[in-house]
Amino acid sequence: MIGEGATAQSIDEIIAGRFACREFSGAPVGRGTIEQILRVARFAPSGANIQPWHVYVLAGAAKDRVSAALREAHETARDEHVSEYSYYASDLPEPYLHRRQEFGRLFYGSLGVAQADIEARSRQTAKNYAFFGAPVGLIVAIDRRLQVGSWLDLGMFIQNVLLAAAGHGLQSCPQETFSRYDRILRPLLSIPAQQMVVCGISIGRARDETRGRLMPRADLAEFASFAGFDDQCATQMERTRPWEAETS
Ligand SMILES: Cc1cc2nc3c(=O)[nH]c(=O)nc-3n(C[C@H](O)[C@H](O)[C@H](O)COP(=O)(O)O)c2cc1C
């Protein structure tokens, strides 16, 4: 059953239509919609069904307080803060290094920012802390006593949040940048010491609804190996899944 406000797109269209939105219109999103998104997202699978997610949901003045504190820290004390976990390998091997460089070219290129312009890049990073103008911001945390398997579970939950939001015609952006400022977030949101701040998520309506994904994806052949199928199967898939061509 489709909940109130949800659209009747296929799951494939929703997955392929989601993108990291970094400019929101600011149009309000009601608590009921966010509750519905989270209620659906909790159906993410998790090893032994331990459901290792915790979210702090922010809107209005509460969100603004967090944004102001983080923006101030970003401007004045950036070097005093560090994430409790490493998102990227320090020495990215290929093909990931190449993809990351391509991301930088496309992302800063789309903003008209030279990659060497540290100040302009910092101004773009600062927009993360304003949740890119979104009306709702989530801070996602996990119990630090859990192991890497639970981080897999959490990733599935996060993706469910993004997809459920898309199903309601909303866009989103997952943001690891928030993990850097856990010492500021803790007292503001009463985050217990036992939890680690993993990321933020902005949710709202895209400012420009005609804009879509900027980032390409590697072709299937780069990440999947098949065995035991015949060619007819592959041809049939191409015929019935035209978006594959669009998104690769
Ligand atoms: C866990 C996670 C953390 C991310 N953190 C940030 C972030 O801090 N700031 C940001 O602008 N984008 C962030 N992104 C968005 C990625 O850059 C984006 O997903 C990627 O470039 C692919 O683009 P697409 O999602 O539009 O397809 C994050 C994505 C993920 C999955």
The ligand as a Gaussian input file, in Angstrom:
#p B3LYP/6-31G(d) Opt

LIG

0 1
 C       27.512000       7.765000       3.161000
 C       27.609000       8.922000       2.195000
 C       28.153000      10.114000       2.626000
 C       28.173000      11.225000       1.765000
 N       28.619000      12.414000       2.241000
 C       28.486000      13.533000       1.484000
 C       28.783000      14.798000       2.051000
 O       29.220000      14.913000       3.200000
 N       28.544000      15.897000       1.293000
 C       28.053000      15.812000       0.024000
 O       27.866000      16.864000      -0.614000
 N       27.767000      14.612000      -0.546000
 C       27.955000      13.473000       0.165000
 N       27.622000      12.251000      -0.357000
 C       27.023000      12.167000      -1.695000
 C       27.968000      11.533000      -2.732000
 O       28.924000      12.455000      -3.147000
 C       27.096000      11.054000      -3.911000
 O       26.216000      10.061000      -3.460000
 C       27.951000      10.484000      -5.045000
 O       28.781000      11.466000      -5.599000
 C       27.080000       9.875000      -6.148000
 O       26.175000      10.840000      -6.616000
 P       24.600000      10.581000      -6.630000
 O       24.215000      10.171000      -5.222000
 O       24.009000      11.920000      -6.992000
 O       24.310000       9.522000      -7.608000
 C       27.660000      11.114000       0.445000
 C       27.175000       9.871000       0.012000
 C       27.149000       8.795000       0.860000
 C       26.584000       7.479000       0.390000

